Amino acid sequence: MTTKKIMVETTTGDTTILLSEIVAMTKTDRYEIVDIHMKSGTIFTVIDYDESTLNNLKLVFSPYDERK
């Protein structure tokens, strides 16, 4: 099984995130940042992104992804 990952630029540097570990994302119009909330409780603040990055993140928000 292939593990899907995404690499994003966060406030702490270039970060590789396993898509299966994401539980939520927050995008505001007020600030040009996206917060990625992880199952572990960690929150990554993405500071450099484009529509492609957002589309890749949105693909993981399905409760059916982990069915066997």
CNS distance restraints for C-alpha pairs under 8 A (distance, minus, plus):
assign (resid   3 and name CA) (resid  18 and name CA) 7.09 0.50 0.50
assign (resid   3 and name CA) (resid  19 and name CA) 8.00 0.50 0.50
assign (resid   3 and name CA) (resid  20 and name CA) 7.97 0.50 0.50
assign (resid   4 and name CA) (resid  18 and name CA) 6.03 0.50 0.50
assign (resid   4 and name CA) (resid  19 and name CA) 5.77 0.50 0.50
assign (resid   4 and name CA) (resid  20 and name CA) 7.33 0.50 0.50
assign (resid   5 and name CA) (resid  16 and name CA) 6.50 0.50 0.50
assign (resid   5 and name CA) (resid  17 and name CA) 5.43 0.50 0.50
assign (resid   5 and name CA) (resid  18 and name CA) 4.46 0.50 0.50
assign (resid   5 and name CA) (resid  19 and name CA) 5.42 0.50 0.50
assign (resid   6 and name CA) (resid  16 and name CA) 5.61 0.50 0.50
assign (resid   6 and name CA) (resid  17 and name CA) 5.36 0.50 0.50
assign (resid   6 and name CA) (resid  18 and name CA) 6.62 0.50 0.50
assign (resid   6 and name CA) (resid  19 and name CA) 6.80 0.50 0.50
assign (resid   6 and name CA) (resid  56 and name CA) 7.79 0.50 0.50
assign (resid   7 and name CA) (resid  14 and name CA) 6.76 0.50 0.50
assign (resid   7 and name CA) (resid  15 and name CA) 5.49 0.50 0.50
assign (resid   7 and name CA) (resid  16 and name CA) 4.28 0.50 0.50
assign (resid   7 and name CA) (resid  17 and name CA) 6.27 0.50 0.50
assign (resid   8 and name CA) (resid  14 and name CA) 5.74 0.50 0.50
assign (resid   8 and name CA) (resid  15 and name CA) 5.37 0.50 0.50
assign (resid   8 and name CA) (resid  16 and name CA) 6.49 0.50 0.50
assign (resid   8 and name CA) (resid  17 and name CA) 7.85 0.50 0.50
assign (resid   8 and name CA) (resid  46 and name CA) 6.57 0.50 0.50
assign (resid   8 and name CA) (resid  48 and name CA) 7.37 0.50 0.50
assign (resid   8 and name CA) (resid  49 and name CA) 7.27 0.50 0.50
assign (resid   8 and name CA) (resid  53 and name CA) 7.88 0.50 0.50
assign (resid   9 and name CA) (resid  13 and name CA) 5.68 0.50 0.50
assign (resid   9 and name CA) (resid  14 and name CA) 4.47 0.50 0.50
assign (resid   9 and name CA) (resid  15 and name CA) 6.08 0.50 0.50
assign (resid   9 and name CA) (resid  46 and name CA) 5.72 0.50 0.50
assign (resid   9 and name CA) (resid  47 and name CA) 6.12 0.50 0.50
assign (resid   9 and name CA) (resid  48 and name CA) 5.66 0.50 0.50
assign (resid   9 and name CA) (resid  49 and name CA) 7.54 0.50 0.50
assign (resid  10 and name CA) (resid  14 and name CA) 6.03 0.50 0.50
assign (resid  10 and name CA) (resid  15 and name CA) 6.47 0.50 0.50
assign (resid  10 and name CA) (resid  44 and name CA) 6.43 0.50 0.50
assign (resid  10 and name CA) (resid  45 and name CA) 5.34 0.50 0.50
assign (resid  10 and name CA) (resid  46 and name CA) 4.25 0.50 0.50
assign (resid  10 and name CA) (resid  47 and name CA) 5.43 0.50 0.50
assign (resid  10 and name CA) (resid  48 and name CA) 7.26 0.50 0.50
assign (resid  11 and name CA) (resid  44 and name CA) 7.70 0.50 0.50
assign (resid  11 and name CA) (resid  45 and name CA) 6.02 0.50 0.50
assign (resid  11 and name CA) (resid  46 and name CA) 6.61 0.50 0.50
assign (resid  11 and name CA) (resid  47 and name CA) 6.40 0.50 0.50
assign (resid  17 and name CA) (resid  21 and name CA) 7.65 0.50 0.50
assign (resid  18 and name CA) (resid  22 and name CA) 7.28 0.50 0.50
assign (resid  19 and name CA) (resid  57 and name CA) 7.38 0.50 0.50
assign (resid  19 and name CA) (resid  60 and name CA) 6.26 0.50 0.50
assign (resid  20 and name CA) (resid  60 and name CA) 6.96 0.50 0.50
assign (resid  21 and name CA) (resid  38 and name CA) 5.62 0.50 0.50
assign (resid  21 and name CA) (resid  39 and name CA) 5.52 0.50 0.50
assign (resid  21 and name CA) (resid  40 and name CA) 7.91 0.50 0.50
assign (resid  22 and name CA) (resid  36 and name CA) 6.89 0.50 0.50
assign (resid  22 and name CA) (resid  37 and name CA) 5.95 0.50 0.50
assign (resid  22 and name CA) (resid  38 and name CA) 4.54 0.50 0.50
assign (resid  22 and name CA) (resid  39 and name CA) 6.09 0.50 0.50
assign (resid  22 and name CA) (resid  60 and name CA) 7.46 0.50 0.50
assign (resid  23 and name CA) (resid  36 and name CA) 7.90 0.50 0.50
assign (resid  23 and name CA) (resid  37 and name CA) 5.75 0.50 0.50
assign (resid  23 and name CA) (resid  38 and name CA) 5.46 0.50 0.50
assign (resid  23 and name CA) (resid  39 and name CA) 5.84 0.50 0.50
assign (resid  23 and name CA) (resid  61 and name CA) 7.36 0.50 0.50
assign (resid  24 and name CA) (resid  36 and name CA) 6.12 0.50 0.50
assign (resid  24 and name CA) (resid  37 and name CA) 5.06 0.50 0.50
assign (resid  24 and name CA) (resid  38 and name CA) 7.12 0.50 0.50
assign (resid  24 and name CA) (resid  61 and name CA) 7.52 0.50 0.50
assign (resid  25 and name CA) (resid  34 and name CA) 6.76 0.50 0.50
assign (resid  25 and name CA) (resid  35 and name CA) 5.48 0.50 0.50
assign (resid  25 and name CA) (resid  36 and name CA) 4.49 0.50 0.50
assign (resid  25 and name CA) (resid  37 and name CA) 5.82 0.50 0.50
assign (resid  25 and name CA) (resid  57 and name CA) 7.97 0.50 0.50
assign (resid  26 and name CA) (resid  34 and name CA) 5.53 0.50 0.50
assign (resid  26 and name CA) (resid  35 and name CA) 5.02 0.50 0.50
assign (resid  26 and name CA) (resid  36 and name CA) 6.61 0.50 0.50
assign (resid  27 and name CA) (resid  32 and name CA) 7.82 0.50 0.50
assign (resid  27 and name CA) (resid  33 and name CA) 6.42 0.50 0.50
assign (resid  27 and name CA) (resid  34 and name CA) 4.63 0.50 0.50
assign (resid  27 and name CA) (resid  35 and name CA) 6.63 0.50 0.50
assign (resid  28 and name CA) (resid  32 and name CA) 6.92 0.50 0.50
assign (resid  28 and name CA) (resid  33 and name CA) 6.97 0.50 0.50
assign (resid  28 and name CA) (resid  34 and name CA) 7.12 0.50 0.50
assign (resid  32 and name CA) (resid  47 and name CA) 7.07 0.50 0.50
assign (resid  33 and name CA) (resid  45 and name CA) 6.60 0.50 0.50
assign (resid  33 and name CA) (resid  46 and name CA) 5.62 0.50 0.50
assign (resid  33 and name CA) (resid  47 and name CA) 5.10 0.50 0.50
assign (resid  33 and name CA) (resid  48 and name CA) 7.40 0.50 0.50
assign (resid  34 and name CA) (resid  45 and name CA) 5.75 0.50 0.50
assign (resid  34 and name CA) (resid  46 and name CA) 5.06 0.50 0.50
assign (resid  34 and name CA) (resid  47 and name CA) 6.93 0.50 0.50
assign (resid  35 and name CA) (resid  43 and name CA) 6.31 0.50 0.50
assign (resid  35 and name CA) (resid  44 and name CA) 5.56 0.50 0.50
assign (resid  35 and name CA) (resid  45 and name CA) 4.46 0.50 0.50
assign (resid  35 and name CA) (resid  46 and name CA) 6.08 0.50 0.50
assign (resid  36 and name CA) (resid  43 and name CA) 5.50 0.50 0.50
assign (resid  36 and name CA) (resid  44 and name CA) 5.07 0.50 0.50
assign (resid  36 and name CA) (resid  45 and name CA) 6.38 0.50 0.50
assign (resid  36 and name CA) (resid  46 and name CA) 7.41 0.50 0.50
assign (resid  37 and name CA) (resid  41 and name CA) 6.62 0.50 0.50
assign (resid  37 and name CA) (resid  42 and name CA) 6.12 0.50 0.50
assign (resid  37 and name CA) (resid  43 and name CA) 4.58 0.50 0.50
assign (resid  37 and name CA) (resid  44 and name CA) 6.63 0.50 0.50
assign (resid  38 and name CA) (resid  42 and name CA) 5.31 0.50 0.50
assign (resid  38 and name CA) (resid  43 and name CA) 6.15 0.50 0.50
assign (resid  49 and name CA) (resid  53 and name CA) 5.85 0.50 0.50
assign (resid  49 and name CA) (resid  54 and name CA) 7.37 0.50 0.50
assign (resid  50 and name CA) (resid  54 and name CA) 6.57 0.50 0.50
assign (resid  51 and name CA) (resid  55 and name CA) 6.08 0.50 0.50
assign (resid  52 and name CA) (resid  56 and name CA) 6.21 0.50 0.50
assign (resid  53 and name CA) (resid  57 and name CA) 6.30 0.50 0.50
assign (resid  54 and name CA) (resid  58 and name CA) 6.14 0.50 0.50
assign (resid  55 and name CA) (resid  59 and name CA) 6.43 0.50 0.50
assign (resid  56 and name CA) (resid  60 and name CA) 7.46 0.50 0.50
assign (resid  57 and name CA) (resid  61 and name CA) 7.70 0.50 0.50
assign (resid  60 and name CA) (resid  65 and name CA) 7.50 0.50 0.50
